[in-house]
Amino acid sequence: MTDYTISQSNAPQKPETVSTQGNGNSDQRRTERLAREIKEITALYNIGVAVGSSLDLKQVIWGLYKESSRLLNTSNFALIIYDEETDTINYVLVFDQGEKIPALSVKLSNHQGLTKRVLTTQAPVLIHNLVEARRTDDVQEMNRFRSDKQIYSWLGVPILNPAFQDEKAQGVIAMWGYTPHAFTDHDLWLLSAIGTQAAIAIRNARLYESSQRRAAEMTFLNDVARTLSSTLSLEEVLTLIMEQVESMLNVEAGSLLLTDLATGDLVFQIALGEKGRQIKPFRVPKGQGIAGEVALTGKPLMVADVTADKRHFKKLDEEIDFETRNVLCVPLVLYDNIIGVLQVINKKEGNFTQSDRELLSSIASYAAIAIQNARLHENVMAERDRVIEAEEQARKRLARDLHDGPTQLVAGIMMSVDFSKKAVEKDPSLIAQELDYMEELAGRASHQMRTMLFELRPLVLETQGLAPAIEVFLERRQKDIEAATSLDLKLVPNNPSGEIPRLDEKVETTIFAIVQETVNNAIKHAKADNIVVGLRETSNAIVTTISDDGQGFDVDEVMNNYEQRGSLGMVNIRERTELIGGELSIESSPGKGTKFILTVPKAKEARMKRRGGTGKLSLPNNMLSQE
C-alpha cells in the first residue's frame, strides 16, 4: 500500500530484536545493533533533558529540533503548534532541504491536508508515495514549502501525551522526502517517542506562559524532569519520584505500583512518607480498588472521602494499617500503555484539588518516561552482558571442539607422516597402507572443520532459507553420531508452492539456533533412536517441533530445579524465543520421549505483541528475578 494511518490504539512499538548467539558474523551485527540502541536511548534521554531544562516555548522548540537531529534526518522538518482558541495551525519551525522557511499560520477550519488529518485523528500518518496516493489536498499542503519540486514521502505524528486521554493533540511534528519510501516504521517509532516528549514539554511551557499563578508548580516540574533524568538506575528513579511527590503535595503517604506484564496485576514497588512505612507489599488485580480501577480505565481518580466509598475502601483497607481519609491516584502511561499507577494518601491540609491532580499527572508523565528509560538501559546492559558471555562460551566451545576433533586428527596425520618417513628407509611396503590411513584422518578432519564452519555461519540459511539449512545441519550431524540414532526432517507447507515461506533473517537465524541447541541436547542426553525436526506452516504462524523417542524427563521437576543446574541451554532457548515473539512449550515424561513446540507468528506485528511471553515453558520466580 502507498498510504496508511496508524491509530493511537495501535501505537508503534519498538522494532523487534533477536538473539543470534553462536554466529560470529551475527554477533558482530548484534553488537552493532546494541550500540545503535544505546545511542537511540541516550538520544531520547537527552531530548528529555534538553526540553525539560527550559520552560520557554521557543527554547523548547529549538531544543526538540536540535536533539531530534541526532536521531533523524531533519533537513525537511516542521514543528506545528495548534492554537485551539484561535483555531489556527502555526508552522512555528520549518526547514526544507536544510533551509529555514519563514513561519506561517492557517485556519484549521479552512485547511485540508495531512496535518489536519493527524490533528483530527490524533494518530500518526506515514505515506510512502503521495503521487500514487493521488491526494490533491495533501500535495497542495506540501507545495507551501516547495512548489518547484515534487514531494513524495510524508511522516507526521501528533504532539500528544497519552497520559491525558481527554486532551487533544497540541500540534504535529512532520517530515517529508523527495523520494518514495523515504521513511520506515522505525522512523515513525522514533518520531512518536519525540512527539510524546514534545507534548509534555510544550504543555508545560504553555501552562507556565499562561499563568504566573502556577509558576512555582512549573518550576517544580522542571526540577522533577532534571532530577529524574539524572540517573538510569531503576531503583534510584523510583526513589527520586517519591521524593519529588512528597516535597510538593504535602501528603501523609503514597505508593508507586508497576504493572506485571504476565498477569496485569499492579505490584507495589515503593512508598513515601512516615506512614508509608506502614504500607505492606501487595498486589492489586486489574480493576479492583482505587489503583486497579485507574490502571483499567487509564484515568486519574480522586476520592474525597474513602470511608464513604465502600467499593474502594475495602481493597485499600487491606493495603494499609492507618486511617485513610482521601486518595488521589493517576496512571503511569507510556505510548498508550499503562505501566503502573502513582497514588498519594491523606492530604495534610484539606482535600485534593484539580490542581493537585494535574500536577501529579505531570509528575507521572515524567516518571513513566524515566522508568521506561531505566528499564531499557538495564535491559540493554543485561543483553550486552549476555552477548559477552555468549561470545566467551562460543570461544570455549570452539576451542574444545578443535582440541577434541581436528587437532587430534591433525596430530595423528603428523605421527603417520613421521612413521612414513621411517618406513621409506626400512620397509616401503608399509607406506601405501599408511597413506590410506592418513587420507582417512584428513577426510575426517576436513568434515569436522566444515561442520564447525557451517554451525558458525550457515550460509545456506542466508541464501536458501530455514528448511534447507536444517536439512544440511541434520545431514552433517547424522555423520557425526552413531548410526542407531536417526535424524529426520518433516515439512508441512500450507501454500501452492509446497515450500515453507521465508521469515525475517534474524527470526530464521534464531529458530535455527534453537533447533541446533535442542537437537544437540537430544543427541547428548535423550538416548533416542529417532529425532525428528518438523516445520509446519499454519495460516498465521510457522510451527517448529523437535521430537525424540528417548528417555524423557519430568518437566516440572527439571524447571523447578533449573537454577541449580550448570547448563544454561534451556535459558538460552527461552530467551531466544522471547526475543522473536514466539511461544515455546515442552511435552515430556520419563520414558516417553520429549517434544519441543516453537510457534512463531508470520506477521511482524503479531510477534511484537507476543514478545515477553514463552507459553508453557516457565521458570521459577526466583530464577526469573535473577535474569
Rosetta blueprint (number, residue, H / E / L):
1 M L
2 T L
3 D E
4 Y E
5 T E
6 I L
7 S L
8 Q H
9 S H
10 N H
11 A L
12 P L
13 Q L
14 K L
15 P L
16 E L
17 T L
18 V L
19 S L
20 T L
21 Q L
22 G L
23 N L
24 G H
25 N H
26 S H
27 D H
28 Q H
29 R H
30 R H
31 T H
32 E H
33 R H
34 L H
35 A H
36 R H
37 E H
38 I H
39 K H
40 E H
41 I H
42 T H
43 A H
44 L H
45 Y H
46 N H
47 I H
48 G H
49 V H
50 A H
51 V H
52 G H
53 S L
54 S L
55 L L
56 D L
57 L H
58 K H
59 Q H
60 V H
61 I H
62 W H
63 G H
64 L H
65 Y H
66 K H
67 E H
68 S H
69 S L
70 R L
71 L L
72 L L
73 N L
74 T L
75 S L
76 N L
77 F E
78 A E
79 L E
80 I E
81 I E
82 Y E
83 D E
84 E L
85 E L
86 T L
87 D L
88 T E
89 I E
90 N E
91 Y E
92 V E
93 L E
94 V E
95 F E
96 D E
97 Q L
98 G L
99 E E
100 K E
101 I E
102 P L
103 A L
104 L E
105 S E
106 V E
107 K E
108 L L
109 S L
110 N L
111 H L
112 Q L
113 G L
114 L H
115 T H
116 K H
117 R H
118 V H
119 L H
120 T H
121 T H
122 Q L
123 A L
124 P L
125 V E
126 L E
127 I E
128 H L
129 N L
130 L H
131 V H
132 E H
133 A H
134 R L
135 R L
136 T H
137 D H
138 D H
139 V H
140 Q H
141 E H
142 M H
143 N L
144 R L
145 F L
146 R L
147 S L
148 D L
149 K L
150 Q L
151 I L
152 Y L
153 S E
154 W E
155 L E
156 G E
157 V E
158 P E
159 I L
160 L L
161 N L
162 P L
163 A L
164 F L
165 Q L
166 D L
167 E L
168 K L
169 A L
170 Q L
171 G E
172 V E
173 I E
174 A E
175 M E
176 W E
177 G E
178 Y L
179 T L
180 P L
181 H L
182 A L
183 F L
184 T L
185 D H
186 H H
187 D H
188 L H
189 W H
190 L H
191 L H
192 S H
193 A H
194 I H
195 G H
196 T H
197 Q H
198 A H
199 A H
200 I H
201 A H
202 I H
203 R H
204 N H
205 A H
206 R H
207 L H
208 Y H
209 E H
210 S H
211 S L
212 Q H
213 R H
214 R H
215 A H
216 A H
217 E H
218 M H
219 T H
220 F H
221 L H
222 N H
223 D H
224 V H
225 A H
226 R H
227 T H
228 L H
229 S L
230 S L
231 T L
232 L L
233 S L
234 L H
235 E H
236 E H
237 V H
238 L H
239 T H
240 L H
241 I H
242 M H
243 E H
244 Q H
245 V H
246 E H
247 S H
248 M H
249 L H
250 N L
251 V E
252 E E
253 A E
254 G E
255 S E
256 L E
257 L E
258 L E
259 T E
260 D L
261 L L
262 A L
263 T L
264 G L
265 D L
266 L E
267 V E
268 F E
269 Q E
270 I E
271 A E
272 L E
273 G L
274 E L
275 K H
276 G H
277 R H
278 Q H
279 I L
280 K L
281 P L
282 F L
283 R E
284 V E
285 P L
286 K L
287 G L
288 Q L
289 G H
290 I H
291 A H
292 G H
293 E H
294 V H
295 A H
296 L H
297 T H
298 G L
299 K L
300 P L
301 L E
302 M E
303 V E
304 A L
305 D L
306 V H
307 T H
308 A H
309 D L
310 K H
311 R H
312 H H
313 F H
314 K H
315 K H
316 L H
317 D H
318 E H
319 E H
320 I L
321 D L
322 F L
323 E L
324 T L
325 R L
326 N L
327 V E
328 L E
329 C E
330 V E
331 P E
332 L E
333 V E
334 L E
335 Y L
336 D L
337 N E
338 I E
339 I E
340 G E
341 V E
342 L E
343 Q E
344 V E
345 I E
346 N E
347 K E
348 K L
349 E L
350 G L
351 N L
352 F L
353 T L
354 Q H
355 S H
356 D H
357 R H
358 E H
359 L H
360 L H
361 S H
362 S H
363 I H
364 A H
365 S H
366 Y H
367 A H
368 A H
369 I H
370 A H
371 I H
372 Q H
373 N H
374 A H
375 R H
376 L H
377 H H
378 E H
379 N H
380 V H
381 M H
382 A H
383 E H
384 R H
385 D H
386 R H
387 V H
388 I H
389 E H
390 A H
391 E H
392 E H
393 Q H
394 A H
395 R H
396 K H
397 R H
398 L H
399 A H
400 R H
401 D H
402 L H
403 H H
404 D H
405 G L
406 P H
407 T H
408 Q H
409 L H
410 V H
411 A H
412 G H
413 I H
414 M H
415 M H
416 S H
417 V H
418 D H
419 F H
420 S H
421 K H
422 K H
423 A H
424 V H
425 E H
426 K H
427 D L
428 P H
429 S H
430 L H
431 I H
432 A H
433 Q H
434 E H
435 L H
436 D H
437 Y H
438 M H
439 E H
440 E H
441 L H
442 A H
443 G H
444 R H
445 A H
446 S H
447 H H
448 Q H
449 M H
450 R H
451 T H
452 M H
453 L H
454 F H
455 E H
456 L H
457 R L
458 P L
459 L H
460 V H
461 L H
462 E H
463 T H
464 Q L
465 G L
466 L H
467 A H
468 P H
469 A H
470 I H
471 E H
472 V H
473 F H
474 L H
475 E H
476 R H
477 R H
478 Q H
479 K H
480 D H
481 I L
482 E L
483 A L
484 A L
485 T L
486 S E
487 L E
488 D E
489 L E
490 K E
491 L E
492 V E
493 P L
494 N L
495 N L
496 P L
497 S L
498 G L
499 E L
500 I L
501 P L
502 R L
503 L L
504 D L
505 E H
506 K H
507 V H
508 E H
509 T H
510 T H
511 I H
512 F H
513 A H
514 I H
515 V H
516 Q H
517 E H
518 T H
519 V H
520 N H
521 N H
522 A H
523 I H
524 K H
525 H H
526 A L
527 K L
528 A L
529 D L
530 N E
531 I E
532 V E
533 V E
534 G E
535 L E
536 R E
537 E E
538 T L
539 S L
540 N L
541 A E
542 I E
543 V E
544 T E
545 T E
546 I E
547 S E
548 D E
549 D L
550 G L
551 Q L
552 G L
553 F L
554 D L
555 V H
556 D H
557 E H
558 V H
559 M H
560 N H
561 N L
562 Y H
563 E H
564 Q H
565 R L
566 G L
567 S L
568 L L
569 G H
570 M H
571 V H
572 N H
573 I H
574 R H
575 E H
576 R H
577 T H
578 E H
579 L H
580 I L
581 G L
582 G L
583 E E
584 L E
585 S E
586 I E
587 E E
588 S E
589 S L
590 P L
591 G L
592 K L
593 G L
594 T E
595 K E
596 F E
597 I E
598 L E
599 T E
600 V E
601 P E
602 K L
603 A L
604 K H
605 E H
606 A H
607 R H
608 M H
609 K H
610 R H
611 R L
612 G L
613 G L
614 T L
615 G L
616 K L
617 L L
618 S L
619 L L
620 P L
621 N H
622 N H
623 M H
624 L H
625 S L
626 Q L
627 E L
